[in-house]
Amino acid sequence: MKKLKYITSNPNILGGKPIFRGTRVAVCTILNFLAAGDSVETVIKNYPFLTRRHIREALGVAADLMDYEEKDIPA
């Protein structure tokens, strides 16, 4: 996996969940808002320290994690 510019993990912050650098906002929190139908604009309005680049990187990481072969996903 390539080095991430906007996402990091620290075992002392949120139990090591991936967060956006310089914040205590878990990446999964933002992904859950997007999955629930919130727009990128709404997310940025509610988290003004995030940019579209932060969100694109989070989506890219999520996509990389889901890049499994069909045989790897239980039916």
Order of alpha helices (4+ residues) and beta strands (2+ residues): beta-beta-alpha-alpha-alpha
